[in-house]
Each structure stands twice: as structure tokens, then as C-alpha cells.
Amino acid sequence: MPEEIKATALRDKAAKCRRLANGMADDQTIAALLRLAEAYDRQAEEAQSAGAAHIEQIMPRMAE
């Protein structure tokens, strides 16, 4: 579950970067914020995948 919380927080940061980018007039700043948003999205996916892998590891133990 902590991975889900981390993934949600990272997605919130990505959304904030996109909102900031929408208000910018400087192309370099917009591009930097959008790259940062993509990086947060990637980290969120990694955190969520790690959580799923952890669950898969403990599920067989629970069946024993």
C-alpha cells in the first residue's frame, strides 16, 4: 500500500507541473516542466509496479 501512496503523490506532482506549464510563456520552461511531469509519471509507474511485485511475492506465502 505505501507504493500506491507514493504513486499517487508522484502523479499529483506531475499534474502540478502540467498546470504550471500551461501558465508559462517561455518555451524552455514549458518543456522543462513537461519533462519533469513525465519523470514523475515514470516514477509513479515504477512505484506501482514495485507494489504489485511485492504483493505477488507475499500471496503464495499466505496460501501456505
C-alpha positions in Angstrom: 0.0 0.0 0.0 2.8 2.5 0.6 3.7 2.2 -3.1 0.2 3.2 -4.0 0.5 6.3 -1.8 3.9 7.1 -3.3 2.5 6.7 -6.8 -0.4 9.0 -6.1 1.9 11.7 -4.7 4.1 11.4 -7.8 1.1 11.7 -10.1 -0.1 14.8 -8.1 3.4 16.3 -8.7 3.2 15.5 -12.4 -0.3 17.2 -12.6 1.1 20.3 -10.9 3.9 20.5 -13.3 1.5 20.3 -16.2 -0.7 23.1 -14.7 2.4 25.3 -14.2 3.4 24.6 -17.8 0.0 25.8 -19.0 0.6 29.2 -17.4 4.1 29.7 -18.8 5.0 31.7 -21.9 8.7 30.6 -22.1 9.1 27.5 -24.3 12.1 26.3 -22.4 10.3 26.5 -19.0 7.3 24.7 -20.5 9.5 21.9 -21.9 11.4 21.5 -18.6 8.1 21.3 -16.7 6.7 18.7 -19.1 9.9 16.6 -18.9 9.6 16.8 -15.1 6.0 15.7 -15.3 6.9 12.7 -17.5 9.6 11.8 -15.0 7.2 11.9 -12.1 4.7 9.7 -14.1 7.5 7.2 -14.8 8.5 7.1 -11.1 4.8 6.6 -10.2 4.6 3.6 -12.6 7.7 2.1 -11.1 6.4 2.5 -7.6 3.1 1.0 -8.5 4.9 -1.9 -10.3 7.1 -2.5 -7.2 4.0 -2.7 -5.1 2.4 -5.2 -7.4 5.6 -7.3 -7.4 5.7 -7.2 -3.6 2.1 -8.4 -3.4 2.8 -11.2 -5.9 5.7 -12.3 -3.7 3.7 -12.5 -0.5 0.5 -14.0 -1.9 1.9 -17.5 -2.2 3.1 -17.4 1.4 -0.4 -16.5 2.5 -1.8 -19.6 0.8 0.6 -21.9 2.7 
